[in-house]
């Protein structure tokens, strides 16, 4: 039997709630939106690039967001000592570039695990908690967990636009 990306029921964003509830709700909505764009596709379809010269794929986006979840919530905000999942210093775009031989089912499981680990990593950390983000050029920024949530919502929203166009190219399916 051919594996297909699972169908999901997308979480509705909250209309009322405290700040954390709103941020987490909107982030979950965008997480689910990415998975909705992939639902029902085979591993090979998930590896189909958008349009030349871009090699951007839906599977690459799922892999990228697993790494981004880990990087912002677990490594930076929670201070966990973890490396990248799909990228390295020698292969900084591995999450996007190395999809041809990737195991889509395993990558979707990794994404789900990283989302859950990210939730747990910051569950008891205040939105006001700050950390230092070091840049490759040696500069640094003080950042808050609040900023991470807002950034992640923005990151998913941007990539969900990409995902919508890629999905339409694969099988004509469009969505909101």
C-alpha positions in Angstrom: 0.0 0.0 0.0 1.3 3.5 -0.9 1.7 5.9 2.0 -0.1 9.2 1.8 0.1 12.2 3.9 -2.7 11.9 6.5 -5.9 13.8 6.3 -6.3 16.2 9.2 -8.9 18.3 10.8 -7.6 21.8 10.9 -7.8 23.6 14.3 -9.9 26.7 14.2 -8.0 29.8 15.4 -9.3 31.2 18.7 -11.5 34.3 18.7 -11.3 35.0 22.4 -8.6 34.3 24.9 -5.6 35.6 26.8 -2.4 36.4 24.9 -0.8 32.9 25.2 -4.0 31.2 24.1 -4.3 33.4 21.1 -0.6 33.0 20.1 -0.7 29.2 20.5 -4.1 28.9 18.8 -2.9 30.9 15.7 0.3 28.9 15.6 -1.6 25.6 15.7 -3.9 26.9 13.0 -0.9 27.5 10.7 0.8 24.2 11.6 -2.4 22.5 10.6 -2.7 24.5 7.4 0.7 23.2 6.3 -0.4 19.6 6.9 -3.7 20.3 5.1 -1.8 21.4 2.0 0.0 18.0 2.1 -3.0 15.8 3.0 -3.7 12.9 0.7 -0.5 13.2 -1.4 1.9 10.4 -1.9 5.6 10.6 -1.0 6.5 11.2 -4.6 4.0 14.0 -5.0 5.3 15.6 -1.8 8.8 15.6 -3.4 7.5 17.4 -6.6 9.2 20.8 -7.0 7.3 24.0 -7.5 8.6 25.5 -10.7 12.1 25.8 -12.1 14.6 27.0 -11.1 13.2 26.5 -7.6 13.5 23.1 -6.0 11.0 23.9 -3.3 8.7 21.0 -2.3 6.0 20.4 0.2 8.2 17.8 1.9 11.0 20.3 2.0 8.7 22.7 3.8 7.6 20.1 6.3 11.2 19.2 7.0 12.2 22.9 7.2 9.4 23.7 9.7 10.4 20.7 11.9 13.9 22.2 12.1 12.5 25.7 12.7 10.3 24.4 15.5 13.3 22.8 17.1 15.6 25.8 16.6 13.4 28.6 17.9 11.4 26.9 20.7 13.8 24.2 22.0 17.3 25.4 21.3 16.9 29.2 21.6 13.9 29.8 23.9 14.3 26.8 26.2 18.1 26.6 25.9 18.3 22.9 24.9 21.6 21.7 23.4 20.4 20.1 20.1 21.7 20.1 16.6 19.7 20.4 13.4 17.6 17.6 12.2 18.1 17.9 8.4 20.7 20.6 8.1 24.3 21.0 9.2 27.1 23.5 8.9 28.2 21.6 5.8 24.7 21.3 4.4 22.8 24.4 5.5 19.8 23.8 3.2 19.6 20.0 3.7 15.9 20.1 4.7 15.1 21.5 1.3 17.8 20.0 -0.9 17.9 16.4 0.3 14.3 15.3 -0.3 14.9 13.0 -3.3 15.8 10.1 -1.0 13.9 11.2 2.0 11.3 9.1 3.8 8.2 11.2 3.8 6.3 9.1 6.4 9.3 9.4 8.8 9.6 13.1 8.1 6.0 13.7 8.9 6.4 11.8 12.2 9.5 13.9 12.9 7.5 17.1 12.3 4.7 15.9 14.7 7.3 15.0 17.3 9.1 18.4 17.0 5.8 20.3 17.3 5.0 18.4 20.5 8.5 18.8 21.9 8.3 22.5 21.1 5.0 22.9 23.0 6.5 21.1 26.0 9.7 23.1 25.9 8.0 26.4 26.4 4.9 25.4 28.2 6.2 26.8 31.5 8.3 29.6 30.2 6.8 33.1 30.3 6.2 35.1 27.1 8.4 37.7 28.7 11.4 35.3 29.1 14.3 36.5 27.1 17.3 34.8 25.6 20.3 35.9 23.5 20.3 34.9 19.8 23.8 34.8 18.4 24.3 35.6 14.7 26.9 34.0 12.5 28.5 37.5 12.1 29.1 37.7 15.9 26.3 40.1 16.7 23.6 39.2 19.1 20.0 40.1 19.9 17.9 39.9 23.0 14.7 38.2 22.1 11.5 37.1 24.0 9.4 34.0 23.8 6.6 36.3 22.7 8.7 37.3 19.7 9.3 33.6 18.9 5.5 32.9 18.8 4.9 35.9 16.5 7.8 34.9 14.3 6.6 31.3 14.0 3.1 32.5 13.0 4.7 34.7 10.3 7.0 31.9 9.2 4.2 29.4 8.8 2.0 31.9 7.1 4.7 32.7 4.5 5.5 29.1 3.8 1.8 28.2 3.7 1.5 30.5 0.8 4.3 28.6 -0.9 2.6 25.4 0.0 -0.7 26.5 -1.6 1.0 27.2 -4.9 3.0 24.0 -4.9 -0.2 21.9 -4.1 -2.1 23.6 -6.9 0.7 22.7 -9.3 0.7 19.1 -8.2 -3.0 18.3 -8.5 -5.0 21.5 -8.9 -6.2 21.5 -5.3 -6.5 25.0 -3.9 -7.8 26.1 -0.5 -8.2 29.1 1.7 
